[in-house]
Amino acid sequence: PPSGSQFYEGDTIVVQSTSADPQGVVRVQLLVDDKVVREDRSPTPQGQMNFTLVQTWQATLGTHTLAVRAYNIAGLVSDPISVSVTVLPRTAVAPTLTPTIWLPSPTPSPSATPSPTPTPIAPTATPQVTLTITPTASPSPQAPAAPSDWMAIGTGTTIRFEWTDNSTDERGFRIYQAGVAAPVLHIEAQAGTGKRSYEWTGRPCNLQAGFYIRAHNAAGESAPSPTVSVVTIPCAPTNLNATTVQTTTLTLTFTDNATNESGFHVYRSGESKPLATLPAYDGTGARTVTVGSLPCGTAAAYSVRAYNTAGESSPSNAVNATTNACTVTVTFTRVLIHNDTDSDAPGCVMNCGPGEVWLEFTVNGQNKRWPPTGQVSINTGETKPISDIVYTFLLMRTQNLTITVKGREEDTLAPDDPLGTATATFAGTDNWKAGEHCTESASPNYFRICYTISVTP
C-alpha cells in the first residue's frame, strides 16, 4: 500500500513487491517493525531474475513500518524498502432509542354532564438508552514448542539440517546463523510432528558457522535449539609448482586458500589414494612441502586437495615432475649344464666327457664373456658358480631390462656345439622384477643361467 495508508484493526493488509537480481531471487521476507512475519521462496530452486510476490499481514492497532527485503541465490540480501501504515481501533455502537410514552384516556362518569376532556400529560423526561458492546477477551496465543534433536551435516557445499518437530501449531521454522540477526532460511510447516530435514545447497567453500532453529506462529517464535557447528569443503589450492625433484623426493609449492581445512592430500596421476597427507595451516598463503618415498625414474602429474569432514576440495592445477633414474644391477651367480654335448673324446660315441663350455652375455646391448678367456670344463648335470659378471644401469621405469645368454661347447675334432640361448625381458613398470631369477636356454634345454636383479634406491 502507499505510505501513510490507514486500516482498521483486524484488516488483512496486502503487500505486493517485485524483486530483481541477475543471479536470481530465491526468497523474499515481509517485516513488520523489523520483525519477520512472513517469508516466501521462489518456485524454482535457482531463483528468478524478476520475482513478483503478494504477501499478507493481519493488522494490529498502532502505527507500523512494513518492509520487504530479498535474498539472491548467493545469500546476499537487498536493502529493505518500507512504507508506514496506521491501524485504527474498530468499535461498534448501538443506535440511540427514544421511546414514546402514551397515557390512557379517562373513563367518562355516568352523570349527564360530561366531564371535560382531560389534557394528555406529557412525560416528564425522555429516557436515553445506550448499548455498549464489550468484547470478550480471547486466551493469549502461545508460541509453538521448540524443535529438538537439532543436527547440521556438511557434505561438499551442501548442508543437511535435521530436527524433530514437536509442535502442531507452527507456521514454519526459521534457521538462524550464529552472529546474524535475520534468519537465513525459512522452512514451511508440515502436518503433525516428527522428524524433519532440509538440504541447503550451493553454499560457498570455507564456510564454518554455527546454526540454530526456531519454530514460529502468529504468537511468536519458540525457544531456540542448541547451536551446532558445521563446515563446507575448503577452497581449493592454486599455483602448484614442483621446485626440486630428486630420486625419491619432490618439493612442491602452492597457495593455500583454505580457512577450515583439516589438512591436505597430495595425489599422483593414475592413483586414487593420496600419495601423502599434509597438516593444516593457520590462515592462508604460500606453502612449501617436500613429499618423500616416491618411486625413482617415474614421470607423473601431481595435484593437491584440501580436506575436512565435509570432504575434499576440488584439485589444484596439475604439475608434471620426473624423479631421477633408478640404479638397476644384474649379477649373474651360477650356471647349470643340462647337456655338455661333448662328443670329441677318442672312441666316444656320444657325449662321453665333460664339455669345455663358455658363455656370452648381452644385457641391454652390453656384452661380456665368461670366462674372459678359454673355457670351463663342466659335466652334464653339474652347476658352476659365476663371478665377475655384473651389469649396472641407470634406467627410467619406461625402459626394459633385456638379458640374452648364449652357451658354447668347444670341440677339438668337430665344429663347436651351440648350447642354445637363454633370453628374458623385465619391464620397468614392474620394478624389473627385482629378485633372483633362473632362465633356461631353448629346447633341448642345454643350460640354466641364474642371476639376481636389484633396484636402488
PyMOL commands that set and color helices and strands:
alter all, ss='L'
color gray80, all
select helices_A, chain A and resi 428-433
alter helices_A, ss='H'
color red, helices_A
select strands_A, chain A and resi 5-8+12-32+35-41+48-58+62-72+81-88+148-155+158-165+172-177+185-188+194-200+208-217+220-221+228-231+238-245+250-256+263-268+276-279+285-291+299-308+311-312+319-322+326-337+355-363+366-370+376-378+383-385+390-395+400-409+417-427+435-440+447-456
alter strands_A, ss='S'
color yellow, strands_A
deselect
rebuild
show_as cartoon
